[in-house]
């Protein structure tokens, strides 16, 4: 009979289906807004460095626009382009370029993790270790292989990013890091930041000492 027939459920409107997503987005944005400024800045730095630079510009752009990729290598990563002091120019997606891309995907993992786990001191410490390693490898090219002087820009960024991370952990604004008693990790981080700036000083001194006919 008509009375015994079950009624089909009324279809959900698009507005009601979007409501949980809107609520979740609001919660996430509210949580980010509530963070102290130092942690916001650090998370933004790691998201930019890990996703925009290491993934987007270094690993995606070469497949999308060869000319733009070469321009980025010329401006920001000359050691991945070559064309100086016995180092032949490396074509887009050539073997050396591909190894550079792979290296930076590893960096991306180390630098994106702190954007998510921003109160985990060991994870932050490994990110600073990646800054030191990259500073050392670029300085190696500058000091021993006459890499162009604009390679000093990323070395400087390694110093600034690592210092920002160290200060954020050390001052722990808002006491977000509950286990701030990580003396070993904090000491290691402090030593690595000092190492980055010593590396920067050695590379900068090499560039300053170059003769006029040498690449600046």
C-alpha positions as CSV (number, residue, x, y, z in Angstrom):
1,X,0.0,0.0,0.0
2,X,1.1,3.6,-0.4
3,X,1.4,3.9,3.4
4,X,3.9,1.0,3.5
5,X,6.2,2.3,0.9
6,X,9.3,4.0,2.2
7,X,10.0,7.5,1.0
8,X,13.3,8.1,-0.8
9,X,15.6,10.5,1.1
10,X,15.5,14.0,-0.2
11,X,18.6,15.0,-2.1
12,X,21.1,17.1,-0.3
13,X,21.6,20.5,-1.6
14,X,25.0,21.7,-2.8
15,X,25.0,24.3,-0.1
16,X,24.6,21.7,2.6
17,X,27.3,19.5,1.1
18,X,29.7,22.4,1.0
19,X,29.0,23.3,4.6
20,X,31.4,20.8,6.3
21,X,34.2,21.9,3.9
22,X,33.6,25.5,4.7
23,X,33.6,24.7,8.4
24,X,36.8,22.8,8.1
25,X,38.5,25.6,6.2
26,X,37.3,28.1,8.8
27,X,38.7,26.0,11.6
28,X,42.1,25.7,9.8
29,X,42.3,29.4,9.1
30,X,41.4,30.2,12.7
31,X,44.0,27.9,14.0
32,X,46.7,29.5,11.8
33,X,45.5,33.0,12.8
34,X,45.9,32.1,16.4
35,X,49.6,31.2,16.0
36,X,52.2,33.5,17.3
37,X,53.8,35.6,14.6
38,X,57.2,33.9,14.7
39,X,55.6,30.5,14.1
40,X,53.5,31.9,11.3
41,X,56.5,33.3,9.6
42,X,58.5,30.1,10.0
43,X,55.8,27.9,8.6
44,X,55.3,30.3,5.7
45,X,59.1,30.3,5.0
46,X,59.2,26.5,5.0
47,X,56.1,26.1,2.8
48,X,57.6,28.7,0.4
49,X,61.1,27.1,0.4
50,X,60.0,23.5,0.3
51,X,57.0,23.7,-2.1
52,X,57.5,26.9,-4.2
53,X,61.2,26.9,-4.7
54,X,62.3,23.2,-4.3
55,X,59.3,21.6,-6.0
56,X,57.7,24.3,-8.2
57,X,60.6,26.3,-9.6
58,X,63.3,23.6,-9.5
59,X,61.3,20.4,-10.3
60,X,58.1,21.4,-12.2
61,X,59.2,24.4,-14.2
62,X,61.8,22.5,-16.3
63,X,59.0,20.3,-17.7
64,X,56.7,23.2,-18.4
65,X,58.9,26.0,-19.8
66,X,62.5,25.3,-20.8
67,X,63.4,29.0,-21.3
68,X,62.0,30.0,-18.0
69,X,63.8,27.2,-16.3
70,X,67.1,28.2,-17.8
71,X,66.5,31.8,-16.7
72,X,65.9,30.6,-13.1
73,X,69.1,28.6,-13.2
74,X,71.0,31.5,-14.5
75,X,69.6,33.9,-11.9
76,X,69.4,31.7,-8.8
77,X,71.2,28.3,-9.3
78,X,74.2,28.9,-11.7
79,X,76.0,25.8,-10.4
80,X,73.2,23.8,-11.9
81,X,73.6,25.5,-15.3
82,X,77.3,25.5,-15.7
83,X,79.0,27.5,-18.5
84,X,81.9,28.7,-16.4
85,X,85.6,27.7,-15.7
86,X,85.7,24.4,-17.6
87,X,82.2,23.5,-16.6
88,X,80.2,23.1,-19.9
89,X,76.7,24.5,-20.0
90,X,74.1,21.9,-18.8
91,X,71.0,21.6,-21.0
92,X,67.6,21.6,-19.5
93,X,66.9,18.2,-18.1
94,X,70.5,17.1,-18.8
95,X,72.0,14.6,-16.4
96,X,73.5,17.2,-14.1
97,X,70.3,19.1,-14.1
98,X,68.3,16.0,-13.3
99,X,70.6,15.2,-10.3
100,X,70.1,18.8,-9.1
101,X,66.3,18.3,-9.3
102,X,66.5,15.1,-7.4
103,X,68.7,16.7,-4.7
104,X,66.1,19.4,-4.2
105,X,63.2,17.0,-4.0
106,X,65.0,15.5,-1.0
107,X,65.4,19.1,0.4
108,X,61.7,19.6,-0.2
109,X,60.8,16.7,2.1
110,X,63.1,18.1,4.9
111,X,61.7,21.6,4.5
112,X,58.0,20.9,4.0
113,X,57.8,18.7,7.1
114,X,58.4,21.7,9.5
115,X,55.5,23.6,7.9
116,X,53.3,20.8,9.2
117,X,55.2,19.7,12.4
118,X,56.3,23.1,13.4
119,X,56.7,22.3,17.2
120,X,58.8,19.1,16.6
121,X,62.3,20.2,17.5
122,X,64.1,17.2,15.9
123,X,62.3,17.8,12.6
124,X,63.2,21.5,12.7
125,X,66.8,20.5,13.5
126,X,67.0,18.3,10.4
127,X,65.7,21.2,8.3
128,X,68.5,23.4,9.6
129,X,70.9,20.5,8.7
130,X,69.7,20.8,5.1
131,X,70.4,24.5,5.1
132,X,74.0,23.8,6.2
133,X,74.5,21.1,3.6
134,X,73.2,23.2,0.8
135,X,75.3,26.2,1.9
136,X,78.4,24.0,2.0
137,X,77.8,22.6,-1.5
138,X,77.2,26.0,-3.1
139,X,80.2,27.5,-1.3
140,X,82.3,24.6,-2.6
141,X,81.4,25.6,-6.1
142,X,82.2,29.3,-5.4
143,X,85.5,28.7,-3.7
144,X,87.0,25.9,-5.8
145,X,85.3,26.1,-9.2
146,X,84.7,29.8,-9.7
147,X,80.9,29.6,-9.7
148,X,79.4,33.1,-10.5
149,X,78.9,35.4,-7.5
150,X,75.2,35.5,-7.7
151,X,75.3,32.0,-6.1
152,X,75.9,34.0,-2.9
153,X,72.2,34.8,-2.8
154,X,71.0,31.2,-2.0
155,X,73.9,30.9,0.5
156,X,72.7,34.0,2.2
157,X,69.1,32.6,2.2
158,X,70.4,29.4,3.9
159,X,71.8,31.6,6.7
160,X,68.6,33.7,7.1
161,X,66.3,30.6,7.0
162,X,68.3,28.6,9.5
163,X,68.7,31.6,11.8
164,X,64.9,32.2,11.7
165,X,64.3,28.6,12.7
166,X,66.8,28.7,15.5
167,X,65.3,31.9,17.0
168,X,61.8,30.6,16.7
169,X,62.7,27.5,18.7
170,X,64.9,29.3,21.2
171,X,62.3,32.0,22.1
172,X,59.3,29.6,21.7
173,X,56.7,32.4,21.5
174,X,53.5,31.4,23.1
175,X,55.2,28.3,24.6
176,X,53.9,26.2,21.6
177,X,56.8,23.8,21.9
178,X,55.9,21.8,25.0
179,X,59.1,19.8,25.0
180,X,61.4,22.8,24.7
181,X,63.9,21.0,26.9
182,X,65.8,19.5,23.9
183,X,69.3,20.8,24.8
184,X,71.1,18.4,22.5
185,X,68.9,19.3,19.4
186,X,69.1,23.0,20.3
187,X,72.8,22.9,20.7
188,X,73.2,21.1,17.4
189,X,70.9,23.6,15.7
190,X,73.0,26.5,17.1
191,X,76.2,24.9,15.9
192,X,74.8,24.3,12.4
193,X,73.6,27.9,12.1
194,X,77.1,29.1,13.1
195,X,78.4,26.7,10.4
196,X,76.2,28.2,7.8
197,X,77.4,31.7,8.5
198,X,81.1,30.7,8.6
199,X,80.5,29.0,5.2
200,X,78.9,32.2,4.0
201,X,81.9,34.3,5.2
202,X,84.4,32.0,3.4
203,X,82.4,32.1,0.1
204,X,82.0,35.9,0.4
205,X,85.7,36.4,1.0
206,X,86.5,34.3,-2.1
207,X,84.2,36.4,-4.3
208,X,85.6,39.6,-2.9
209,X,89.2,38.4,-3.6
210,X,88.6,37.6,-7.2
211,X,90.6,39.5,-9.8
212,X,88.8,41.8,-12.2
213,X,89.1,39.3,-15.1
214,X,87.6,36.5,-13.0
215,X,83.8,35.9,-12.9
216,X,82.1,38.0,-10.2
